[in-house]
Amino acid sequence: MHLRRRTTLVAVFAAVVTLACAALLSAAVLVPAPTVVLPFVIAACLGCPMAATYELARAVAAVRDPQLELRRELDRLPETAHPLGL
């Protein structure tokens, strides 16, 4: 996938996740949520946008330095032995 298109999609995803988490947190505050569930709602509403922002930062870094993404892909490839055994 083209890097700029991927970055745009990740930015839209991060915005949607942030808005959804804000709506969920607002609903949990306005409609009295059970106290047992509240810590999980708060953790999810803080953790999900942070994870989306982390992915957005990686996507923006890949656009700024396209070879960084290539290096990451090459690092994922397994090492193979030399065919002649030297």
Biopython code that builds the backbone (N, CA, C, O; Angstrom):
import numpy as np
from Bio.PDB.StructureBuilder import StructureBuilder

atoms = [
    (1, "MET", "N", (0.843, -1.168, 0.000)),
    (1, "MET", "CA", (0.000, 0.000, 0.000)),
    (1, "MET", "C", (0.895, 1.240, 0.000)),
    (1, "MET", "O", (1.942, 1.271, 0.646)),
    (2, "HIS", "N", (0.473, 2.219, -0.713)),
    (2, "HIS", "CA", (1.235, 3.459, -0.810)),
    (2, "HIS", "C", (1.359, 4.091, 0.576)),
    (2, "HIS", "O", (0.398, 4.096, 1.345)),
    (3, "LEU", "N", (2.521, 4.614, 0.890)),
    (3, "LEU", "CA", (2.784, 5.118, 2.238)),
    (3, "LEU", "C", (1.895, 6.298, 2.619)),
    (3, "LEU", "O", (1.426, 6.377, 3.755)),
    (4, "ARG", "N", (1.663, 7.194, 1.702)),
    (4, "ARG", "CA", (0.822, 8.356, 2.033)),
    (4, "ARG", "C", (-0.627, 7.939, 2.257)),
    (4, "ARG", "O", (-1.301, 8.480, 3.134)),
    (5, "ARG", "N", (-1.103, 6.992, 1.480)),
    (5, "ARG", "CA", (-2.467, 6.506, 1.667)),
    (5, "ARG", "C", (-2.577, 5.785, 3.008)),
    (5, "ARG", "O", (-3.567, 5.938, 3.723)),
    (6, "ARG", "N", (-1.568, 5.007, 3.340)),
    (6, "ARG", "CA", (-1.570, 4.303, 4.627)),
    (6, "ARG", "C", (-1.562, 5.301, 5.777)),
    (6, "ARG", "O", (-2.272, 5.115, 6.766)),
    (7, "THR", "N", (-0.768, 6.353, 5.656)),
    (7, "THR", "CA", (-0.707, 7.369, 6.696)),
    (7, "THR", "C", (-2.058, 8.071, 6.851)),
    (7, "THR", "O", (-2.497, 8.340, 7.969)),
    (8, "THR", "N", (-2.702, 8.360, 5.745)),
    (8, "THR", "CA", (-4.027, 8.986, 5.806)),
    (8, "THR", "C", (-5.034, 8.067, 6.480)),
    (8, "THR", "O", (-5.826, 8.510, 7.312)),
    (9, "LEU", "N", (-5.006, 6.789, 6.123)),
    (9, "LEU", "CA", (-5.936, 5.838, 6.734)),
    (9, "LEU", "C", (-5.664, 5.674, 8.232)),
    (9, "LEU", "O", (-6.599, 5.567, 9.025)),
    (10, "VAL", "N", (-4.408, 5.655, 8.611)),
    (10, "VAL", "CA", (-4.071, 5.536, 10.027)),
    (10, "VAL", "C", (-4.503, 6.786, 10.784)),
    (10, "VAL", "O", (-4.953, 6.690, 11.925)),
    (11, "ALA", "N", (-4.374, 7.955, 10.167)),
    (11, "ALA", "CA", (-4.807, 9.199, 10.814)),
    (11, "ALA", "C", (-6.321, 9.215, 10.998)),
    (11, "ALA", "O", (-6.818, 9.633, 12.044)),
    (12, "VAL", "N", (-7.049, 8.764, 9.989)),
    (12, "VAL", "CA", (-8.514, 8.691, 10.110)),
    (12, "VAL", "C", (-8.896, 7.678, 11.190)),
    (12, "VAL", "O", (-9.799, 7.925, 11.990)),
    (13, "PHE", "N", (-8.210, 6.548, 11.208)),
    (13, "PHE", "CA", (-8.483, 5.529, 12.224)),
    (13, "PHE", "C", (-8.210, 6.073, 13.625)),
    (13, "PHE", "O", (-8.989, 5.829, 14.547)),
    (14, "ALA", "N", (-7.123, 6.800, 13.787)),
    (14, "ALA", "CA", (-6.802, 7.369, 15.102)),
    (14, "ALA", "C", (-7.862, 8.385, 15.529)),
    (14, "ALA", "O", (-8.219, 8.445, 16.705)),
    (15, "ALA", "N", (-8.361, 9.173, 14.596)),
    (15, "ALA", "CA", (-9.410, 10.142, 14.923)),
    (15, "ALA", "C", (-10.711, 9.446, 15.309)),
    (15, "ALA", "O", (-11.385, 9.855, 16.254)),
    (16, "VAL", "N", (-11.055, 8.403, 14.579)),
    (16, "VAL", "CA", (-12.285, 7.655, 14.883)),
    (16, "VAL", "C", (-12.171, 6.967, 16.234)),
    (16, "VAL", "O", (-13.123, 6.974, 17.014)),
    (17, "VAL", "N", (-11.034, 6.380, 16.516)),
    (17, "VAL", "CA", (-10.835, 5.717, 17.805)),
    (17, "VAL", "C", (-10.922, 6.730, 18.944)),
    (17, "VAL", "O", (-11.528, 6.453, 19.979)),
    (18, "THR", "N", (-10.324, 7.889, 18.756)),
    (18, "THR", "CA", (-10.366, 8.916, 19.791)),
    (18, "THR", "C", (-11.792, 9.393, 20.040)),
    (18, "THR", "O", (-12.204, 9.550, 21.189)),
    (19, "LEU", "N", (-12.552, 9.625, 18.962)),
    (19, "LEU", "CA", (-13.939, 10.060, 19.117)),
    (19, "LEU", "C", (-14.800, 8.973, 19.761)),
    (19, "LEU", "O", (-15.650, 9.269, 20.601)),
    (20, "ALA", "N", (-14.580, 7.720, 19.368)),
    (20, "ALA", "CA", (-15.355, 6.631, 19.953)),
    (20, "ALA", "C", (-15.052, 6.466, 21.438)),
    (20, "ALA", "O", (-15.956, 6.226, 22.239)),
    (21, "CYS", "N", (-13.796, 6.592, 21.797)),
    (21, "CYS", "CA", (-13.431, 6.468, 23.211)),
    (21, "CYS", "C", (-13.955, 7.643, 24.020)),
    (21, "CYS", "O", (-14.350, 7.471, 25.173)),
    (22, "ALA", "N", (-13.965, 8.833, 23.435)),
    (22, "ALA", "CA", (-14.533, 9.994, 24.133)),
    (22, "ALA", "C", (-16.028, 9.810, 24.343)),
    (22, "ALA", "O", (-16.554, 10.148, 25.404)),
    (23, "ALA", "N", (-16.717, 9.277, 23.337)),
    (23, "ALA", "CA", (-18.151, 9.023, 23.471)),
    (23, "ALA", "C", (-18.420, 7.951, 24.520)),
    (23, "ALA", "O", (-19.357, 8.075, 25.309)),
    (24, "LEU", "N", (-17.611, 6.908, 24.535)),
    (24, "LEU", "CA", (-17.783, 5.845, 25.518)),
    (24, "LEU", "C", (-17.538, 6.362, 26.933)),
    (24, "LEU", "O", (-18.289, 6.037, 27.853)),
    (25, "LEU", "N", (-16.515, 7.146, 27.104)),
    (25, "LEU", "CA", (-16.215, 7.699, 28.422)),
    (25, "LEU", "C", (-17.304, 8.678, 28.872)),
    (25, "LEU", "O", (-17.671, 8.706, 30.047)),
    (26, "SER", "N", (-17.814, 9.473, 27.940)),
    (26, "SER", "CA", (-18.913, 10.379, 28.275)),
    (26, "SER", "C", (-20.160, 9.604, 28.671)),
    (26, "SER", "O", (-20.851, 9.975, 29.620)),
    (27, "ALA", "N", (-20.449, 8.532, 27.949)),
    (27, "ALA", "CA", (-21.618, 7.717, 28.280)),
    (27, "ALA", "C", (-21.440, 7.045, 29.635)),
    (27, "ALA", "O", (-22.404, 6.909, 30.388)),
    (28, "ALA", "N", (-20.240, 6.630, 29.947)),
    (28, "ALA", "CA", (-19.991, 5.986, 31.245)),
    (28, "ALA", "C", (-20.143, 6.979, 32.390)),
    (28, "ALA", "O", (-20.521, 6.601, 33.498)),
    (29, "VAL", "N", (-19.849, 8.244, 32.124)),
    (29, "VAL", "CA", (-19.985, 9.261, 33.171)),
    (29, "VAL", "C", (-21.437, 9.715, 33.305)),
    (29, "VAL", "O", (-21.953, 9.846, 34.415)),
    (30, "LEU", "N", (-22.091, 9.953, 32.167)),
    (30, "LEU", "CA", (-23.462, 10.459, 32.205)),
    (30, "LEU", "C", (-24.469, 9.406, 32.660)),
    (30, "LEU", "O", (-25.361, 9.700, 33.456)),
    (31, "VAL", "N", (-24.330, 8.201, 32.164)),
    (31, "VAL", "CA", (-25.179, 7.090, 32.606)),
    (31, "VAL", "C", (-24.362, 6.366, 33.660)),
    (31, "VAL", "O", (-23.304, 5.815, 33.355)),
    (32, "PRO", "N", (-24.833, 6.360, 34.879)),
    (32, "PRO", "CA", (-24.002, 5.774, 35.941)),
    (32, "PRO", "C", (-23.604, 4.329, 35.639)),
    (32, "PRO", "O", (-24.427, 3.415, 35.706)),
    (33, "ALA", "N", (-22.346, 4.147, 35.311)),
    (33, "ALA", "CA", (-21.826, 2.813, 35.026)),
    (33, "ALA", "C", (-21.517, 2.115, 36.348)),
    (33, "ALA", "O", (-21.226, 2.774, 37.346)),
    (34, "PRO", "N", (-21.579, 0.786, 36.356)),
    (34, "PRO", "CA", (-21.209, 0.069, 37.580)),
    (34, "PRO", "C", (-19.756, 0.369, 37.955)),
    (34, "PRO", "O", (-18.891, 0.487, 37.088)),
    (35, "THR", "N", (-19.510, 0.487, 39.233)),
    (35, "THR", "CA", (-18.167, 0.846, 39.682)),
    (35, "THR", "C", (-17.135, -0.222, 39.360)),
    (35, "THR", "O", (-15.943, 0.074, 39.277)),
    (36, "VAL", "N", (-17.575, -1.451, 39.179)),
    (36, "VAL", "CA", (-16.645, -2.527, 38.831)),
    (36, "VAL", "C", (-16.146, -2.356, 37.402)),
    (36, "VAL", "O", (-15.000, -2.689, 37.102)),
    (37, "VAL", "N", (-16.981, -1.850, 36.536)),
    (37, "VAL", "CA", (-16.647, -1.721, 35.119)),
    (37, "VAL", "C", (-15.863, -0.443, 34.837)),
    (37, "VAL", "O", (-15.108, -0.380, 33.866)),
    (38, "LEU", "N", (-16.034, 0.551, 35.660)),
    (38, "LEU", "CA", (-15.445, 1.865, 35.408)),
    (38, "LEU", "C", (-13.921, 1.860, 35.217)),
    (38, "LEU", "O", (-13.441, 2.546, 34.314)),
    (39, "PRO", "N", (-13.140, 1.128, 36.014)),
    (39, "PRO", "CA", (-11.684, 1.118, 35.753)),
    (39, "PRO", "C", (-11.322, 0.533, 34.390)),
    (39, "PRO", "O", (-10.366, 0.986, 33.761)),
    (40, "PHE", "N", (-12.070, -0.463, 33.929)),
    (40, "PHE", "CA", (-11.794, -1.050, 32.615)),
    (40, "PHE", "C", (-12.163, -0.077, 31.495)),
    (40, "PHE", "O", (-11.465, 0.006, 30.484)),
    (41, "VAL", "N", (-13.251, 0.648, 31.678)),
    (41, "VAL", "CA", (-13.656, 1.641, 30.682)),
    (41, "VAL", "C", (-12.608, 2.750, 30.607)),
    (41, "VAL", "O", (-12.227, 3.173, 29.515)),
    (42, "ILE", "N", (-12.151, 3.211, 31.743)),
    (42, "ILE", "CA", (-11.137, 4.274, 31.757)),
    (42, "ILE", "C", (-9.833, 3.785, 31.131)),
    (42, "ILE", "O", (-9.209, 4.508, 30.354)),
    (43, "ALA", "N", (-9.422, 2.568, 31.462)),
    (43, "ALA", "CA", (-8.182, 2.025, 30.882)),
    (43, "ALA", "C", (-8.302, 1.870, 29.371)),
    (43, "ALA", "O", (-7.362, 2.181, 28.641)),
    (44, "ALA", "N", (-9.445, 1.396, 28.899)),
    (44, "ALA", "CA", (-9.642, 1.229, 27.456)),
    (44, "ALA", "C", (-9.708, 2.585, 26.747)),
    (44, "ALA", "O", (-9.167, 2.750, 25.653)),
    (45, "CYS", "N", (-10.376, 3.548, 27.382)),
    (45, "CYS", "CA", (-10.525, 4.867, 26.759)),
    (45, "CYS", "C", (-9.225, 5.662, 26.763)),
    (45, "CYS", "O", (-9.088, 6.612, 25.992)),
    (46, "LEU", "N", (-8.297, 5.306, 27.588)),
    (46, "LEU", "CA", (-6.985, 5.948, 27.557)),
    (46, "LEU", "C", (-5.992, 5.153, 26.711)),
    (46, "LEU", "O", (-5.173, 5.742, 26.005)),
    (47, "GLY", "N", (-6.057, 3.839, 26.774)),
    (47, "GLY", "CA", (-5.093, 2.992, 26.082)),
    (47, "GLY", "C", (-5.287, 2.921, 24.579)),
    (47, "GLY", "O", (-4.308, 2.935, 23.832)),
    (48, "CYS", "N", (-6.529, 2.845, 24.121)),
    (48, "CYS", "CA", (-6.781, 2.714, 22.685)),
    (48, "CYS", "C", (-6.320, 3.932, 21.883)),
    (48, "CYS", "O", (-5.650, 3.755, 20.865)),
    (49, "PRO", "N", (-6.650, 5.166, 22.298)),
    (49, "PRO", "CA", (-6.103, 6.306, 21.533)),
    (49, "PRO", "C", (-4.574, 6.403, 21.594)),
    (49, "PRO", "O", (-3.938, 6.854, 20.642)),
    (50, "MET", "N", (-3.993, 5.977, 22.718)),
    (50, "MET", "CA", (-2.525, 5.996, 22.797)),
    (50, "MET", "C", (-1.922, 5.006, 21.810)),
    (50, "MET", "O", (-0.921, 5.315, 21.163)),
    (51, "ALA", "N", (-2.511, 3.825, 21.684)),
    (51, "ALA", "CA", (-2.015, 2.837, 20.728)),
    (51, "ALA", "C", (-2.199, 3.326, 19.294)),
    (51, "ALA", "O", (-1.326, 3.123, 18.450)),
    (52, "ALA", "N", (-3.325, 3.966, 19.019)),
    (52, "ALA", "CA", (-3.560, 4.503, 17.674)),
    (52, "ALA", "C", (-2.576, 5.623, 17.354)),
    (52, "ALA", "O", (-2.111, 5.737, 16.220)),
    (53, "THR", "N", (-2.262, 6.443, 18.340)),
    (53, "THR", "CA", (-1.297, 7.520, 18.129)),
    (53, "THR", "C", (0.110, 6.971, 17.894)),
    (53, "THR", "O", (0.870, 7.516, 17.094)),
    (54, "TYR", "N", (0.448, 5.899, 18.589)),
    (54, "TYR", "CA", (1.747, 5.268, 18.380)),
    (54, "TYR", "C", (1.855, 4.750, 16.937)),
    (54, "TYR", "O", (2.887, 4.922, 16.288)),
    (55, "GLU", "N", (0.799, 4.123, 16.451)),
    (55, "GLU", "CA", (0.805, 3.632, 15.073)),
    (55, "GLU", "C", (0.850, 4.799, 14.087)),
    (55, "GLU", "O", (1.496, 4.703, 13.044)),
    (56, "LEU", "N", (0.178, 5.886, 14.406)),
    (56, "LEU", "CA", (0.218, 7.066, 13.543)),
    (56, "LEU", "C", (1.630, 7.645, 13.484)),
    (56, "LEU", "O", (2.086, 8.064, 12.420)),
    (57, "ALA", "N", (2.312, 7.667, 14.607)),
    (57, "ALA", "CA", (3.688, 8.174, 14.617)),
    (57, "ALA", "C", (4.602, 7.311, 13.753)),
    (57, "ALA", "O", (5.472, 7.831, 13.055)),
    (58, "ARG", "N", (4.406, 5.989, 13.800)),
    (58, "ARG", "CA", (5.208, 5.100, 12.943)),
    (58, "ARG", "C", (4.905, 5.327, 11.469)),
    (58, "ARG", "O", (5.811, 5.294, 10.637)),
    (59, "ALA", "N", (3.626, 5.559, 11.137)),
    (59, "ALA", "CA", (3.251, 5.787, 9.744)),
    (59, "ALA", "C", (3.827, 7.098, 9.229)),
    (59, "ALA", "O", (4.302, 7.167, 8.095)),
    (60, "VAL", "N", (3.789, 8.136, 10.055)),
    (60, "VAL", "CA", (4.357, 9.428, 9.650)),
    (60, "VAL", "C", (5.869, 9.315, 9.497)),
    (60, "VAL", "O", (6.444, 9.905, 8.582)),
    (61, "ALA", "N", (6.512, 8.571, 10.375)),
    (61, "ALA", "CA", (7.962, 8.378, 10.262)),
    (61, "ALA", "C", (8.309, 7.619, 8.982)),
    (61, "ALA", "O", (9.344, 7.879, 8.368)),
    (62, "ALA", "N", (7.461, 6.695, 8.582)),
    (62, "ALA", "CA", (7.714, 5.950, 7.342)),
    (62, "ALA", "C", (7.572, 6.858, 6.123)),
    (62, "ALA", "O", (8.275, 6.673, 5.130)),
    (63, "VAL", "N", (6.679, 7.826, 6.187)),
    (63, "VAL", "CA", (6.539, 8.769, 5.071)),
    (63, "VAL", "C", (7.752, 9.689, 5.008)),
    (63, "VAL", "O", (8.246, 10.006, 3.926)),
    (64, "ARG", "N", (8.223, 10.110, 6.165)),
    (64, "ARG", "CA", (9.382, 11.010, 6.188)),
    (64, "ARG", "C", (10.655, 10.307, 5.740)),
    (64, "ARG", "O", (11.493, 10.912, 5.072)),
    (65, "ASP", "N", (10.809, 9.032, 6.102)),
    (65, "ASP", "CA", (12.000, 8.266, 5.725)),
    (65, "ASP", "C", (11.548, 6.915, 5.163)),
    (65, "ASP", "O", (11.432, 5.948, 5.915)),
    (66, "PRO", "N", (11.290, 6.833, 3.849)),
    (66, "PRO", "CA", (10.772, 5.591, 3.274)),
    (66, "PRO", "C", (11.714, 4.402, 3.434)),
    (66, "PRO", "O", (11.262, 3.257, 3.473)),
    (67, "GLN", "N", (13.002, 4.656, 3.526)),
    (67, "GLN", "CA", (13.935, 3.546, 3.670)),
    (67, "GLN", "C", (13.849, 2.907, 5.047)),
    (67, "GLN", "O", (14.260, 1.758, 5.215)),
    (68, "LEU", "N", (13.325, 3.621, 6.036)),
    (68, "LEU", "CA", (13.144, 3.062, 7.364)),
    (68, "LEU", "C", (12.168, 1.898, 7.316)),
    (68, "LEU", "O", (12.390, 0.871, 7.957)),
    (69, "GLU", "N", (11.092, 2.054, 6.562)),
    (69, "GLU", "CA", (10.111, 0.974, 6.420)),
    (69, "GLU", "C", (10.741, -0.217, 5.697)),
    (69, "GLU", "O", (10.490, -1.364, 6.065)),
    (70, "LEU", "N", (11.549, 0.043, 4.682)),
    (70, "LEU", "CA", (12.221, -1.031, 3.962)),
    (70, "LEU", "C", (13.179, -1.775, 4.888)),
    (70, "LEU", "O", (13.262, -3.002, 4.844)),
    (71, "ARG", "N", (13.903, -1.030, 5.727)),
    (71, "ARG", "CA", (14.818, -1.678, 6.676)),
    (71, "ARG", "C", (14.063, -2.552, 7.659)),
    (71, "ARG", "O", (14.529, -3.636, 8.010)),
    (72, "ARG", "N", (12.892, -2.091, 8.111)),
    (72, "ARG", "CA", (12.089, -2.906, 9.031)),
    (72, "ARG", "C", (11.629, -4.196, 8.366)),
    (72, "ARG", "O", (11.646, -5.262, 8.981)),
    (73, "GLU", "N", (11.216, -4.092, 7.101)),
    (73, "GLU", "CA", (10.789, -5.290, 6.385)),
    (73, "GLU", "C", (11.958, -6.243, 6.172)),
    (73, "GLU", "O", (11.789, -7.457, 6.280)),
    (74, "LEU", "N", (13.131, -5.716, 5.874)),
    (74, "LEU", "CA", (14.302, -6.578, 5.685)),
    (74, "LEU", "C", (14.733, -7.224, 7.002)),
    (74, "LEU", "O", (15.203, -8.362, 7.003)),
    (75, "ASP", "N", (14.581, -6.516, 8.116)),
    (75, "ASP", "CA", (14.930, -7.091, 9.412)),
    (75, "ASP", "C", (14.005, -8.238, 9.790)),
    (75, "ASP", "O", (14.394, -9.123, 10.552)),
    (76, "ARG", "N", (12.787, -8.232, 9.267)),
    (76, "ARG", "CA", (11.843, -9.314, 9.575)),
    (76, "ARG", "C", (12.154, -10.602, 8.814)),
    (76, "ARG", "O", (11.718, -11.679, 9.218)),
    (77, "LEU", "N", (12.899, -10.499, 7.725)),
    (77, "LEU", "CA", (13.210, -11.691, 6.932)),
    (77, "LEU", "C", (14.153, -12.603, 7.704)),
    (77, "LEU", "O", (15.047, -12.124, 8.400)),
    (78, "PRO", "N", (13.960, -13.914, 7.587)),
    (78, "PRO", "CA", (14.847, -14.834, 8.307)),
    (78, "PRO", "C", (16.233, -14.884, 7.666)),
    (78, "PRO", "O", (16.389, -14.706, 6.458)),
    (79, "GLU", "N", (17.209, -15.127, 8.495)),
    (79, "GLU", "CA", (18.575, -15.284, 8.009)),
    (79, "GLU", "C", (18.730, -16.692, 7.435)),
    (79, "GLU", "O", (18.231, -17.662, 8.005)),
    (80, "THR", "N", (19.421, -16.792, 6.312)),
    (80, "THR", "CA", (19.660, -18.102, 5.708)),
    (80, "THR", "C", (21.156, -18.335, 5.602)),
    (80, "THR", "O", (21.950, -17.400, 5.492)),
    (81, "ALA", "N", (21.511, -19.597, 5.638)),
    (81, "ALA", "CA", (22.926, -19.961, 5.510)),
    (81, "ALA", "C", (23.373, -19.787, 4.064)),
    (81, "ALA", "O", (22.573, -19.869, 3.132)),
    (82, "HIS", "N", (24.647, -19.550, 3.907)),
    (82, "HIS", "CA", (25.206, -19.414, 2.572)),
    (82, "HIS", "C", (25.081, -20.756, 1.872)),
    (82, "HIS", "O", (25.341, -21.785, 2.495)),
    (83, "PRO", "N", (24.686, -20.790, 0.580)),
    (83, "PRO", "CA", (24.465, -22.060, -0.094)),
    (83, "PRO", "C", (25.739, -22.904, -0.260)),
    (83, "PRO", "O", (25.656, -24.128, -0.354)),
    (84, "LEU", "N", (26.895, -22.272, -0.296)),
    (84, "LEU", "CA", (28.125, -23.030, -0.471)),
    (84, "LEU", "C", (28.744, -23.425, 0.869)),
    (84, "LEU", "O", (29.726, -24.167, 0.902)),
    (85, "GLY", "N", (28.185, -22.943, 1.955)),
    (85, "GLY", "CA", (28.684, -23.310, 3.275)),
    (85, "GLY", "C", (30.020, -22.677, 3.630)),
    (85, "GLY", "O", (30.759, -23.237, 4.439)),
    (86, "LEU", "N", (30.345, -21.564, 3.069)),
    (86, "LEU", "CA", (31.631, -20.918, 3.333)),
    (86, "LEU", "C", (31.627, -20.239, 4.656)),
    (86, "LEU", "O", (32.629, -19.641, 5.046)),
]
sb = StructureBuilder()
sb.init_structure("model")
sb.init_model(0)
sb.init_chain("A")
sb.init_seg("    ")
for serial, (resi, resn, name, xyz) in enumerate(atoms, 1):
    if name == "N":
        sb.init_residue(resn, " ", resi, " ")
    sb.init_atom(name, np.array(xyz, "f"), 0.0, 1.0, " ", f" {name:<3s}", serial, name[0])
structure = sb.get_structure()
